[in-house]
Amino acid sequence: MRWLVGWSSIAASFGTAGRVSGLGGPGHGPGGYGGDGAPLHGGIADAAHAADPGADAERTVHPVGAQLLWGDPDPLWAVGDWRPDEIRTVTADPADPFTRLAVLGCCGATDAELRRALYAARGGALRHLTQWSGSYTAVVQAGRRITVVGDLAGARPVFYTPWASGTAYATAALPLADLIEAQLDIGHLAALLACPDSPEALGDGTPYAGVRRIPPGHALILREGSREITGYEQVASLAVAAPEADADRAVEGVREALVDAVRARLTAPRHAPETLPPYDPGPVPGMGPADRRAARGAPAPGVGADLSGGSASATLALLAAGLPGAPGSLTSPAGARLLAVTFNDLATPQGREDELERARAIAADPRLHHVVVAAAAEALPYTDLDGPLTDEPGPSLVSAARERRRLAAGAADHFTGHGARQVLDAHPARMADLLMDRRRRHLLRPVAALARSASASGAGGESLLVPITVYSAARRLARTTYRAGMEAAAARLREGGVTERASGPVDASLAALTWSRPGPAAGWLTGEALAEVSIRLAAAAGRPPLSLRPGEARARSVLARHAADHRIFEQAVEVRSQRLHAPFLDNQVVRAARALPESLRVQPGARAAILRSVLYSAGVRELPPGWGATAHTPNETATGLGLRAALSDLLELFAAPLLADAGLIEARVVRQALLDAAEGRPVPLDGLAELVSMELWLHRLLARRGTCWTGTSAARRRAVPEGVPVHRPALS
């Protein structure tokens, strides 16, 4: 896991390991000494009183294995296996070393562009720090003012916590939880299970009490320890509808942003995996060189991409293969061919034949080197539940071993199509936005498509009522205020109405036409847990969101949830020396997609049409038949098979679950749900995945013995030092 961490305190000399010779600050001599030659005092390193927040520090406190980017009075570290080109620092003037900018990640800006943005950010124009292609985190220091900028989607979040008369910040929550020895926030865990797509229930909290998260599209500003959270994006007005954007220009903006995002990765220096041996150990029966490398857990040098047969992954693969650069393997005679990886699930071959055939047709491009990773029962979900500790819980923990097997056959820089659906597709609630803008005619095609899907599923008589039902639900949402919607959602949780399950596209669209809805795991939570989440929703009813348009607000929430899950996915499936790239979650791509007119986004097949236009402009004119077809639903067949195979382990996991100790679930209810799912009864499998993932995460968190910090004389700083708090039922 890679992260950066720093802090800002009230004391001018914080006295940490960040002291740098010659940078003692105004009036200070070199080497951290004052003008009279006496050593500097004050701050955590020189705490003299027991009441001082740093009294437990013998000398210094600093992250384990950290690389110091700049020192006192407001130090900044980079922790983890960062590549040299992923850390860039610039200063405005050599004579002013305390006005500087650090950019960590993949950034397509030149040094001159970074320096111009530093001048602009020093004056308060933060949006300039988010306009470059790539995925990165920017930190600006201007004297004693520190500004940390988060991204628009939420894939690169920023966390903060009060500490030592100031504020500590990081791009991961666990290091800050270790720093303050935070206990678990059980209410946040309950909200994460009950309403994962509702930021109103989650708030700005994290699983760790006292550690907060800044919302996507915001920046954290620290001035000598005091903090401020401010947004850098313009918010559309609700009083006056914005004029309809030109569809062609908006699609052109998406094309340019996506091409620039891919180009930023291609122009970065190539890296060879560190775990590759100097020579191939020789032939193994039934295994080629790529198979032997994947078995060792090392990616191939160069650039690769997923090629599942869907429109998003195919677009990235073809763009990366066609743009100028050196995507190919450094040592391969194939030259500049891009490594395209397709996963073939032999345990459940039915239902994906068309996608595999499209992937083979696309891989016929001479610029692609196609690798098919085939696996059977050994790669089913739930088969291997051992894995690394992630920063937060996420549903990807149950299938991490399956995904890691596929990614190990990829390249050192690997493209994924994650986020395309959330960025480009229209949330069903956007139909309510169209009604608010009096653009009813644009609802004809999406409603007709839902009616056809209902007819194809066998509900011929009900399909006649679909247009009226969907239109009524959209009109009801358009006329429901945010406060009324949140209060209704809170009442629904208190009354226990959380067991509904969508059985098709129509039901899913109707369920999404609301300000807030319970998640798939909410039905297994206890009444007290649901009541606590309902209190959170009721309290949020008085705090309006960034946008009072239901479609726009729900789309932002779903994107933020997916970006957070993708971040956990990256940590759970991490392969040494490999970088996963999701260009659809980049700032510029998200910003360009938000400029698409709603009337275009709600049309059936809009995402495929946009990506087809992107490829056409890039010179790709021929695509296989069926390209851009609606992506398959989650493979419940593979999930069910994996759950049945791992049933004994799962039942043992929930014999005495930590979630039950916290009062969130009843163990016998979840065990019965696991048995029902194994026997094929209708059970929300995605909800079970969330429960199992959170239970696994809690076990891994409590089993760890390490810490992210060193340098203190007191006991080792570690998050959740007292374990999961035991729930005590309320007296009736």
NUZA-930044 format. One record per residue (C-alpha): x, y, z. Coordinates in steps of 0.05 Angstrom, whole numbers. Last residue first. Layout:
% residues N
REC	X	Y	Z
...
//
This chain:
% residues 732
REC	-727	-48	545
REC	-655	-41	566
REC	-607	-31	507
REC	-565	-91	487
REC	-491	-87	505
REC	-446	-94	445
REC	-374	-115	458
REC	-325	-64	431
REC	-282	-95	376
REC	-209	-98	399
REC	-176	-57	453
REC	-118	-30	412
REC	-164	-12	353
REC	-108	23	315
REC	-36	14	337
REC	17	58	368
REC	70	15	401
REC	75	29	475
REC	108	94	496
REC	179	114	478
REC	158	138	409
REC	200	135	346
REC	159	89	302
REC	95	92	264
REC	54	49	215
REC	42	-7	265
REC	52	-82	267
REC	15	-136	306
REC	-41	-150	258
REC	-94	-200	279
REC	-145	-148	298
REC	-146	-116	229
REC	-145	-183	193
REC	-205	-208	233
REC	-243	-142	221
REC	-229	-146	147
REC	-254	-217	142
REC	-319	-198	177
REC	-327	-138	131
REC	-316	-181	69
REC	-364	-235	93
REC	-419	-184	104
REC	-407	-148	38
REC	-406	-214	0
REC	-471	-235	33
REC	-503	-171	7
REC	-478	-186	-63
REC	-508	-255	-59
REC	-578	-228	-44
REC	-613	-295	-27
REC	-661	-334	-71
REC	-652	-407	-50
REC	-597	-446	-85
REC	-577	-493	-29
REC	-512	-456	-16
REC	-551	-390	-12
REC	-598	-419	40
REC	-541	-446	81
REC	-506	-379	80
REC	-571	-344	99
REC	-579	-392	157
REC	-509	-374	181
REC	-526	-301	175
REC	-588	-309	219
REC	-551	-352	270
REC	-497	-300	278
REC	-543	-241	293
REC	-517	-178	261
REC	-492	-108	278
REC	-485	-114	354
REC	-409	-105	355
REC	-400	-176	382
REC	-444	-199	324
REC	-399	-165	274
REC	-340	-200	308
REC	-369	-267	287
REC	-372	-327	333
REC	-391	-385	287
REC	-391	-336	229
REC	-321	-354	204
REC	-335	-428	217
REC	-397	-424	174
REC	-355	-390	120
REC	-302	-444	123
REC	-353	-499	117
REC	-389	-464	59
REC	-326	-454	18
REC	-347	-499	-41
REC	-420	-476	-36
REC	-399	-403	-36
REC	-354	-413	-95
REC	-409	-446	-135
REC	-458	-391	-117
REC	-409	-336	-136
REC	-394	-370	-202
REC	-468	-375	-219
REC	-482	-305	-194
REC	-438	-276	-248
REC	-451	-203	-238
REC	-496	-178	-293
REC	-470	-180	-364
REC	-452	-116	-401
REC	-503	-87	-449
REC	-477	-96	-519
REC	-421	-49	-539
REC	-391	-95	-591
REC	-444	-143	-616
REC	-409	-154	-682
REC	-334	-141	-679
REC	-307	-70	-687
REC	-278	-38	-750
REC	-263	37	-753
REC	-207	45	-702
REC	-172	109	-724
REC	-171	148	-659
REC	-233	188	-678
REC	-269	122	-691
REC	-246	96	-623
REC	-275	155	-586
REC	-339	153	-627
REC	-347	79	-609
REC	-336	98	-536
REC	-393	149	-539
REC	-440	101	-575
REC	-425	45	-526
REC	-439	90	-467
REC	-504	115	-498
REC	-531	46	-511
REC	-601	63	-488
REC	-612	138	-482
REC	-606	168	-412
REC	-537	197	-425
REC	-557	237	-487
REC	-615	275	-455
REC	-572	286	-394
REC	-523	327	-434
REC	-450	306	-427
REC	-411	357	-387
REC	-405	309	-329
REC	-366	262	-374
REC	-313	316	-387
REC	-303	327	-312
REC	-299	252	-298
REC	-248	244	-355
REC	-207	303	-331
REC	-206	281	-259
REC	-186	209	-274
REC	-235	153	-256
REC	-244	130	-328
REC	-169	124	-333
REC	-167	64	-285
REC	-93	45	-281
REC	-67	-14	-241
REC	7	-11	-224
REC	48	-74	-217
REC	116	-81	-181
REC	88	-131	-131
REC	17	-153	-146
REC	-38	-118	-108
REC	-105	-154	-109
REC	-131	-128	-42
REC	-99	-59	-47
REC	-126	-45	-116
REC	-195	-71	-97
REC	-196	-25	-37
REC	-185	34	-84
REC	-238	6	-131
REC	-288	3	-74
REC	-276	77	-58
REC	-284	94	-132
REC	-349	54	-135
REC	-377	90	-74
REC	-358	158	-101
REC	-389	142	-169
REC	-454	119	-136
REC	-458	182	-95
REC	-444	228	-154
REC	-498	194	-194
REC	-547	200	-137
REC	-535	276	-131
REC	-541	287	-206
REC	-605	249	-211
REC	-636	279	-148
REC	-622	352	-166
REC	-608	385	-100
REC	-534	386	-115
REC	-478	395	-65
REC	-519	361	-11
REC	-569	393	37
REC	-556	386	112
REC	-622	384	149
REC	-639	315	123
REC	-571	291	147
REC	-597	284	218
REC	-653	239	195
REC	-604	197	155
REC	-558	189	215
REC	-616	171	260
REC	-638	119	209
REC	-568	89	213
REC	-575	81	288
REC	-644	49	280
REC	-616	0	229
REC	-563	-22	278
REC	-614	-28	334
REC	-660	-70	291
REC	-604	-119	275
REC	-573	-122	206
REC	-588	-180	159
REC	-636	-143	113
REC	-587	-86	104
REC	-538	-129	65
REC	-566	-111	-4
REC	-563	-36	10
REC	-620	7	33
REC	-646	64	-11
REC	-635	138	-13
REC	-663	196	-54
REC	-707	150	-95
REC	-714	125	-166
REC	-661	71	-157
REC	-714	19	-135
REC	-754	34	-198
REC	-693	24	-241
REC	-675	-42	-207
REC	-747	-67	-213
REC	-747	-51	-288
REC	-678	-81	-300
REC	-697	-147	-266
REC	-709	-181	-199
REC	-695	-123	-153
REC	-696	-145	-80
REC	-739	-117	-24
REC	-718	-137	46
REC	-705	-67	75
REC	-772	-46	103
REC	-751	-53	176
REC	-795	2	203
REC	-736	43	228
REC	-701	34	161
REC	-762	58	122
REC	-770	118	169
REC	-699	140	154
REC	-711	133	79
REC	-775	175	85
REC	-737	228	125
REC	-682	230	72
REC	-732	238	15
REC	-772	292	51
REC	-709	332	65
REC	-685	325	-7
REC	-751	348	-35
REC	-797	300	-72
REC	-829	328	-135
REC	-776	300	-182
REC	-778	234	-145
REC	-854	227	-155
REC	-846	246	-229
REC	-793	191	-238
REC	-837	140	-202
REC	-898	159	-244
REC	-858	154	-309
REC	-831	86	-290
REC	-900	58	-274
REC	-934	88	-335
REC	-881	63	-382
REC	-878	-6	-349
REC	-953	-19	-351
REC	-953	-53	-419
REC	-892	-94	-398
REC	-935	-126	-343
REC	-974	-167	-393
REC	-912	-193	-427
REC	-873	-211	-365
REC	-831	-264	-398
REC	-762	-233	-389
REC	-763	-207	-461
REC	-826	-167	-446
REC	-794	-134	-385
REC	-732	-118	-427
REC	-777	-88	-481
REC	-812	-44	-430
REC	-746	-21	-402
REC	-723	-2	-472
REC	-788	37	-484
REC	-776	76	-420
REC	-705	93	-442
REC	-730	114	-512
REC	-789	157	-491
REC	-756	194	-433
REC	-724	248	-478
REC	-794	273	-496
REC	-805	294	-424
REC	-755	351	-424
REC	-790	396	-374
REC	-725	411	-336
REC	-752	379	-272
REC	-776	321	-315
REC	-705	313	-343
REC	-678	313	-272
REC	-727	258	-253
REC	-700	215	-310
REC	-632	227	-279
REC	-654	181	-223
REC	-641	121	-268
REC	-566	137	-264
REC	-540	153	-333
REC	-479	117	-359
REC	-413	151	-372
REC	-378	156	-304
REC	-411	99	-265
REC	-408	51	-325
REC	-336	69	-342
REC	-312	64	-270
REC	-267	3	-278
REC	-242	-7	-349
REC	-174	-32	-327
REC	-105	-14	-355
REC	-42	-50	-330
REC	27	-21	-320
REC	75	-77	-299
REC	38	-123	-346
REC	-15	-176	-339
REC	-11	-250	-320
REC	-11	-232	-247
REC	-74	-192	-260
REC	-116	-254	-275
REC	-94	-293	-213
REC	-102	-230	-171
REC	-174	-225	-193
REC	-192	-294	-167
REC	-152	-284	-103
REC	-188	-218	-90
REC	-257	-248	-98
REC	-281	-246	-26
REC	-242	-182	-11
REC	-276	-144	-68
REC	-336	-126	-24
REC	-295	-73	13
REC	-269	-61	83
REC	-220	-4	95
REC	-145	7	89
REC	-134	-64	66
REC	-101	-120	105
REC	-70	-170	58
REC	-102	-236	37
REC	-128	-303	58
REC	-199	-318	37
REC	-181	-366	-19
REC	-241	-403	-49
REC	-292	-349	-32
REC	-301	-330	-106
REC	-281	-384	-155
REC	-208	-388	-179
REC	-191	-460	-158
REC	-256	-485	-188
REC	-234	-471	-259
REC	-182	-424	-287
REC	-162	-400	-356
REC	-119	-338	-366
REC	-121	-321	-440
REC	-62	-279	-465
REC	-68	-237	-528
REC	-10	-196	-556
REC	-42	-135	-588
REC	-15	-90	-643
REC	-31	-143	-696
REC	-106	-135	-681
REC	-134	-205	-675
REC	-144	-189	-602
REC	-209	-153	-620
REC	-238	-216	-651
REC	-215	-259	-592
REC	-247	-210	-543
REC	-312	-210	-583
REC	-313	-286	-580
REC	-301	-284	-505
REC	-359	-235	-496
REC	-406	-277	-539
REC	-389	-341	-501
REC	-404	-309	-434
REC	-469	-344	-414
REC	-444	-414	-401
REC	-371	-426	-384
REC	-381	-428	-309
REC	-323	-469	-279
REC	-279	-455	-340
REC	-277	-381	-325
REC	-237	-350	-381
REC	-201	-286	-362
REC	-175	-244	-420
REC	-108	-207	-417
REC	-83	-160	-471
REC	-8	-147	-472
REC	7	-88	-518
REC	53	-100	-577
REC	112	-53	-583
REC	164	-105	-600
REC	141	-177	-602
REC	214	-197	-591
REC	200	-188	-517
REC	252	-158	-471
REC	221	-90	-457
REC	149	-114	-466
REC	105	-70	-509
REC	71	-4	-493
REC	126	39	-523
REC	94	103	-545
REC	50	131	-600
REC	-24	114	-590
REC	-52	52	-624
REC	-41	-2	-571
REC	-62	42	-513
REC	-125	64	-551
REC	-143	-7	-570
REC	-135	-33	-500
REC	-172	25	-468
REC	-231	18	-515
REC	-233	-57	-507
REC	-235	-50	-431
REC	-294	-2	-434
REC	-334	-37	-490
REC	-336	-106	-459
REC	-300	-165	-489
REC	-260	-178	-426
REC	-195	-149	-452
REC	-157	-122	-392
REC	-96	-81	-409
REC	-21	-86	-413
REC	40	-41	-412
REC	114	-59	-406
REC	149	-113	-366
REC	108	-175	-350
REC	77	-184	-281
REC	107	-226	-226
REC	69	-276	-183
REC	116	-335	-195
REC	59	-373	-226
REC	47	-314	-272
REC	118	-318	-297
REC	112	-392	-310
REC	47	-382	-347
REC	77	-326	-390
REC	137	-369	-407
REC	92	-427	-428
REC	66	-482	-382
REC	40	-551	-399
REC	104	-587	-380
REC	152	-537	-349
REC	207	-507	-393
REC	266	-471	-363
REC	283	-426	-304
REC	277	-364	-349
REC	336	-319	-333
REC	353	-259	-290
REC	295	-275	-244
REC	234	-228	-246
REC	215	-202	-177
REC	234	-129	-190
REC	184	-122	-246
REC	210	-80	-305
REC	188	-8	-308
REC	173	37	-367
REC	180	112	-358
REC	115	152	-366
REC	94	169	-437
REC	45	111	-441
REC	10	128	-376
REC	-2	201	-395
REC	-24	178	-464
REC	-81	138	-435
REC	-107	198	-396
REC	-97	244	-456
REC	-138	197	-500
REC	-193	195	-448
REC	-195	270	-439
REC	-195	283	-514
REC	-251	232	-527
REC	-293	258	-469
REC	-287	329	-496
REC	-307	306	-565
REC	-369	274	-535
REC	-387	341	-503
REC	-375	378	-568
REC	-421	330	-606
REC	-475	333	-552
REC	-480	409	-548
REC	-500	425	-478
REC	-573	439	-461
REC	-577	505	-424
REC	-572	500	-348
REC	-638	500	-311
REC	-648	560	-266
REC	-666	552	-193
REC	-626	489	-182
REC	-559	521	-197
REC	-501	478	-219
REC	-442	471	-172
REC	-373	495	-193
REC	-315	451	-171
REC	-260	471	-121
REC	-294	453	-56
REC	-268	475	12
REC	-249	440	76
REC	-215	483	129
REC	-165	465	183
REC	-128	499	239
REC	-58	470	252
REC	-16	528	229
REC	-62	540	170
REC	-87	475	141
REC	-129	471	78
REC	-162	405	58
REC	-189	403	-13
REC	-255	382	-42
REC	-281	347	-105
REC	-293	282	-69
REC	-311	292	4
REC	-256	299	57
REC	-249	238	102
REC	-246	237	177
REC	-208	197	229
REC	-235	206	300
REC	-267	137	305
REC	-239	89	254
REC	-285	57	202
REC	-286	124	167
REC	-328	186	176
REC	-346	244	130
REC	-420	226	128
REC	-435	152	118
REC	-510	159	123
REC	-514	221	79
REC	-461	191	33
REC	-515	141	12
REC	-490	86	-35
REC	-468	39	22
REC	-535	45	59
REC	-543	-11	110
REC	-474	-44	107
REC	-432	19	106
REC	-481	52	154
REC	-469	-4	204
REC	-394	2	196
REC	-400	77	207
REC	-440	67	270
REC	-388	17	296
REC	-333	69	292
REC	-274	26	312
REC	-224	53	363
REC	-168	101	344
REC	-97	94	370
REC	-83	167	350
REC	-25	151	303
REC	-50	81	286
REC	-117	109	262
REC	-78	160	222
REC	-38	105	189
REC	-103	65	176
REC	-140	121	141
REC	-98	127	78
REC	-82	188	36
REC	-56	223	98
REC	-69	283	143
REC	-48	303	213
REC	-79	365	244
REC	-54	410	300
REC	-48	413	376
REC	-15	344	377
REC	-67	309	333
REC	-134	325	302
REC	-150	276	245
REC	-147	277	169
REC	-162	234	109
REC	-152	249	35
REC	-183	205	-20
REC	-151	182	-85
REC	-206	141	-118
REC	-257	193	-95
REC	-285	212	-163
REC	-266	285	-165
REC	-196	279	-135
REC	-170	305	-68
REC	-126	366	-59
REC	-81	376	1
REC	-66	449	18
REC	-15	468	72
REC	-9	540	96
REC	51	555	140
REC	91	586	83
REC	57	564	19
REC	59	488	18
REC	19	452	-36
REC	2	378	-37
REC	-25	345	-100
REC	-50	273	-105
REC	-48	236	-172
REC	-87	201	-227
REC	-71	221	-298
REC	-85	281	-343
REC	-77	350	-313
REC	-134	395	-292
REC	-135	381	-218
REC	-82	429	-191
REC	-111	487	-231
REC	-176	479	-192
REC	-140	504	-130
REC	-140	578	-148
REC	-123	606	-78
REC	-65	653	-94
REC	-13	601	-76
REC	-53	553	-119
REC	-41	598	-180
REC	34	603	-169
REC	38	528	-157
REC	-3	516	-220
REC	49	554	-260
REC	104	512	-229
REC	69	447	-245
REC	58	469	-316
REC	132	486	-324
REC	151	418	-294
REC	107	384	-346
REC	39	356	-330
REC	18	284	-347
REC	13	261	-274
REC	17	188	-251
REC	21	189	-175
REC	48	238	-124
REC	52	312	-137
REC	89	356	-88
REC	87	432	-93
REC	131	485	-61
REC	131	552	-27
REC	174	541	36
REC	240	539	-2
REC	235	613	-20
REC	303	633	-49
REC	300	574	-97
REC	235	604	-123
REC	168	571	-137
REC	191	502	-116
REC	177	435	-150
REC	168	364	-124
REC	154	301	-164
REC	142	231	-138
REC	114	179	-187
REC	178	182	-230
REC	219	150	-175
REC	170	93	-166
REC	134	91	-99
REC	142	26	-60
REC	110	50	5
REC	110	114	47
REC	117	185	22
REC	130	236	77
REC	111	309	89
REC	135	354	146
REC	102	419	168
REC	154	458	208
REC	195	420	190
REC	216	374	134
REC	203	361	60
REC	195	298	18
REC	219	249	71
REC	215	177	48
REC	182	132	98
REC	197	60	119
REC	159	66	184
REC	125	133	192
REC	154	185	239
REC	153	202	313
REC	213	236	345
REC	254	241	408
REC	225	207	470
REC	153	221	450
REC	103	208	505
REC	98	282	524
REC	76	301	454
REC	7	325	471
REC	37	367	528
REC	1	355	594
REC	60	315	621
REC	105	375	612
REC	172	380	577
REC	155	361	505
REC	218	372	464
REC	205	327	405
REC	130	344	402
REC	138	418	392
REC	182	468	428
REC	257	476	430
REC	310	491	378
REC	382	479	397
REC	423	538	419
REC	471	569	368
REC	450	641	379
REC	410	643	314
REC	373	581	333
REC	393	510	316
REC	358	460	269
REC	419	446	227
REC	427	516	201
REC	406	577	242
REC	335	597	257
REC	306	666	251
REC	256	645	198
REC	253	569	192
REC	301	514	212
REC	311	495	140
REC	388	493	138
REC	392	420	158
REC	325	386	153
REC	280	369	211
REC	227	320	188
REC	242	270	242
REC	197	313	285
REC	209	375	327
REC	146	414	308
REC	182	480	304
REC	132	536	290
REC	83	505	340
REC	11	508	317
REC	17	443	281
REC	12	418	209
REC	17	345	190
REC	41	297	138
REC	26	230	106
REC	32	199	37
REC	7	131	17
REC	27	68	-20
REC	0	0	0
//
